[in-house]
Amino acid sequence: MIVDRLDIGAEEFQQATGWEIKPEGACRAEVCVPLPDGGFDLSAAAHRLGMAVVSEPSPGLWAVGPETLGGRALATADASDFRLPDLDGNEFPITSLRGHKVLLVAWAPY
């Protein structure tokens, strides 16, 4: 889920994530995770659900990752040093992009 502010409402959170905010906490199906009292707070809900929250200051956006009820959110990662072909077929070292944000998309037909 990508948002332009952290003060979103419970309804917007539910629509984006499937977690319904109830008096007993954030609930999906039969699983409920207690949330702090005092109204919905995206940062607190994300913390309780193990969702990574990553900001990108220049456009003023936040990305909220999927829940990890086991507490193992992937907040950062370094790619191993491997090479991919560029559009001309030349090998391109992925490490040459170090320091830049990179999105790798993998696809398999099965």
N, C-alpha and C positions, 0 to 999 in steps of 0.2 A: 504494500500500500504506500503510495506517495502522497504527501500532504504539504501544503504551503504554510501551515501553522500547526502548533502543538495543542491549541485549545479547541480541538474538534469536539463535537457532541457524541453522546453514546450511540445515537441512531446512525450517524455517519460511520462510526467504528464498527457497528454491527453489520452494516451493509457491505463494508469493505472486507471484513474478516470472518463473518459468520458467528462471532461471539456476541451473545445477547447479554446486555447489562441488566441484571436483576438485583433485588435487595440482597440476595445471598452472594453476589459477585458476578464474575464473567462466566457465562454458561454456554456450553455447546453440547447438545444431546443430554447425556446424563452426567457430564463432567462440569463441575462448578469450581472456580478458583476464587477465593475470597479477595476482595478489593478493599482499599481503605475507605472509610466513611467520608462523607462530605462532598458528594457529587463526583462525576466522572472526570478522571485525569488520565490523559493518554500516556504520559510518561510512567505513571504508577501502574497502569494496566499492562503496559508493555513489559515493565520490569517483572511483575508478578507472573506473566505468561511466558517469560523467557524470550521475548521478542527483541531482536537487536534494533536499535534506533540509530540511524546514521544520518548526519546532516551534510548538506552541500551548501556552504555559505553564499557563493556568488549568485545562484538563482533563488536562494532562500527556500530550499526544499528539504524535506526529511523523508527518508525511506524507512518504513517499519517492516521488519521481516516477519516470517511466519512464527507461530508459537513453537517453543521447544520446552515442553513441560518437564523434560529431563534436565533443563538448565544448561544446555550446551549450544547456545546461539553462536553462529559463526559471524563474528564482528569484523574480522580482518583475515586475510590469507595472502600468502606469497605463492605465486605460481612457480613450479619447478622450471628449470632452464630447458626449454624445448623449442624446436623450430617448426614453423608452419609455412606452407607455400603462400606467396602473395599472389595477386591477380595475374602477374606475368610468369608465375611458376618459379620464381626465385625464392630460396629459403630465407625466412624472416625470423630472427631470434626474438622470442617473446620478452626476454630480459631487456631488450632495447627500449621497452616501454616503461621500465621501472620509474616510479614517481608519477605516472599518469594513471588515471582511472581507465580500466579496460573491461569490456564486456565480452566474454567468450560464449558463443552459442554452439552447443553440440546437438546434432540431430542423428537419429538412427531410424531406419525404416521399419523396425520391428516393434 
